[in-house]
Amino acid sequence: MMKKKKKAFTLAELIIAVAIMAVIGVITVPFLMGGSETADLSGATQKIVALGREAETRSVSRVQNAEWGIHLSNVTGTAPFYAIFSGTSYATGTILGSYPLPPTVRFVSSTLPLGSSLDVIFSQISGASSVSTTVELYAVNKPSLVTSITFTSIGDIAWANIPQGGTATTTAWSIQNLPFVAPFPTAAVSNGYIYVLSGSSTVYASIGANGLIGSWVKTQPLPLSLRDVAQAAVSNGFIYLSGIVTSSGVTSTVLYAPINPDGSLGAWGYARPLPYDVRDAAAAAWNNRIYVIGGCSSNPAYSCPTYSVVYAVVNSNGSLGAWTPATILTYPYVYNHAAVAWNGYLYEVGGRTDVGTSGLTAAVNYAPINTDGSLGAWTPAPSLPYPLAYAASAAWNGRIYEFGGATSTSHFTSLPTANVLSASVNANGSLNPWTILPTPMPYGAEDQAAVAWNGILYAVGGIGSSGGLSTIASVPAQ
């Protein structure tokens, strides 16, 4: 029998392989807090998902001008394993890395029969998958612990925990690709379209009835390049950006663009600037008004962090009226926080309270939005379960959601959280206590963006444990 010729790895391939191994190693860390069976099963599941996303990204990017895939093996005579490879099949392709399942984890034979294997190959450019199937894994010493990994024909990968009896206890996340790496994204949603902005690029895509995102389309580029997270708000058929940082530094610039009926954007224009330069603020829209909350300003009159809140009326042509001071934030003054408007109330969530090595806050405050756009007094709401900054907020169906973020001010050197927090909103604007959703995001992320549409939550880009992310994760609101 002829032996397949082994190809030597280039230095670039070795570097990528080491990076993949680092990502896989990091993913398991959050699960070591629980029992060994749960940790091994959850870790193995997320490693396979991470490797699948890596293979798809390589195919879409046409690395080595080849298709890439993952191989799941449940053959006899060797321990079950999974691998990443390039080529049209595992048998004839070039293997980049191979990883055994832990001894405590095995494939469920009804989904991957003993003695068989499975190749999941992703098409170049589109990322479409060669198969549409679900594979399950279980804990050997505790068979009631089962996870599932679902591969769809359009390239989505989702996973879930399944208890004994076969009914999923948590809602699975879907992961789709962005057309670029977006470490500091800005996102917005309007009329069934989602918009993502990063650097000077602006793309949009339609949202299907099943919540999945269609093909990304380039639209009007920004007239300047964003160097940090800007704040987006949609009102009266226009999208607005504030808190803009460029290569020249922090600005008071506000940009806006009309949203066309086909989802594309018209040309960007400069709206009335803020009364002060600001970064790391939060923004929200309600009743044809744009609100900018807190942030960090170099203007001595406003400080860093600042307690200032301002709002402006959205005119029919998209221009903004004068910025008007609103009720200032009570302590803590914050930046790198999140904000959202819901049912006539404005909510400010978490953030940093100083520029030092400590100072994250778990505080949440809310204020009623009066009919003239002014704010009533800020009132403390139940605090987050832990101090949190660099997170993203969205609201849907009477609930506020907080995605990911950092639990340490050393956020670029510590692991971001994958937790999603949720609190229900009462009729008087107050919040019920926050809970941690049972299904975390597929990966930890900070400095991401978040939106909600038609009962689906979307976490966009951001910074993960190994750098900027080029994915968008979605899950039905819980």
C-alpha positions, 0 to 999 in steps of 0.5 A: 500500500502506498503511503501518503507523502507528508508535507513539511509545514511552513513557518507561517503554518506552524505559527497558526498551529500554535495559535490554534492550540493556544485558543483551544487551551484557553477555552477550557479554563472557565469549565475547570470550576465545576465537576470533572465530567462537566468540565471535560465534556464542555471543554471537548465540545467547545474545542471542536466548535472552535476548531470548526470555526477556524477551518471555516475562516480559513476556507473563507479566506482561501488560506493556501487556496484550499478548502479546509475542514474538520474530521471527527473520528469514532473508529475502532482501534484508536481513541476518538479524536478530531482534527483540522485539515486542508483539502477535499477529504481528511484521507487525502488532505494535509493535517494541520492538527489532531486532538484526542477526546478526553478519556471521560468523553465519547461520541454518542454512537447514534449520531457518529456510529462506532467504527465511522468518521465524519468530514465537515468541509467548508467551501471557499469564500462562502463558508458553506458546509459539506454536511448538515448534521448533528453530532452528540458527545457524552460523559462516560462516567455520567451518561446523563451529561450530553452535548450536541454540535450542529453543523448547517449547510450554510456554515453555521455551527451551534452547540447545546447541553442536553440532559437525559431524555433528549430535550435541550435545557438551554438554547444553542448559539449560532455563529456566523462570519463577519467579512472582516476582523472587528475588534472594536465594532459598532452595530445597529439594527433597523427594519430587518437589517443589521449594520456593522461598522469597523475602521472605515468599513460599513456592511449590512445584511438582511436578517432572515425569519429564522434569525440567521444573517444573509450575505454581507454587502458593503455600503457607504464607507465612513468619511473617517476611520474609527480607532475605538468603539463608537456608539451607534443609535438609530432613530427616525430612519437614520443611524448616528455615531458618536463618541468617535476616536480617530488617529488624531484623538478623541473628538466631538464628532457625530456622523449620521446616514439615512437608511434606504428602503433596501437596507443600504445607507445613504452618504454619511454626513456630519451632524451637530457635534457634541458640546465636548469631546468624548470617548468610551461613552454610551448612547441610546435613542428614544422618541426621536432623540439621541442620548449620550451618557457618561464617557471620558473627556479631555475637556477639563469642564467634563473630566474623565470619567464624566457624569454628563448626559446630553440629548438632541432632537432628531429632525425630519431630515436627519439633522440634530437640534441643539445638544441639551444637558439632561439630569447628570449621572449620580455616582459612580461616574462612568465610562466603558459602560453600556446603555439602553432605552426601553419603554420610556426609561434610560438604563446605564449599566456597569463600567469603569469609575476611574482611570487607575488600576481598579474601579469597575462597578456593578452599579445599574441606574435608570431614569424616566424619559419625559415627553419633552426628552428631558430625564427625571432623577436617576435611581439605583436598580439592582446591581450586576452579579459582579463588577463589569466593563467593556460589555454590550447591552441590548433590550428585547421584550421587556428584558435587558441583556448584558453581553460578555465584558471584562471583570478586571481593568487589566482587560487586555491581559485577562480572559473576557467573560462569556456570560450573558446577564439578563434582568426583566423590566417592571412597568415602573421602569425598575428592574428585577434582580439580574440572572446569568443565562444558562447558556453562555456565549460560545466564547468570551468577548469584550468591546463587542457590540450587541443588538436585538431583532425579532426575538434574536440576540446578536453579539458582534465581533469584539476582542476574544482571548486571542485577539480580534473576532470576525464572528457574530453569535446569535441566540433566541432571547431567553 
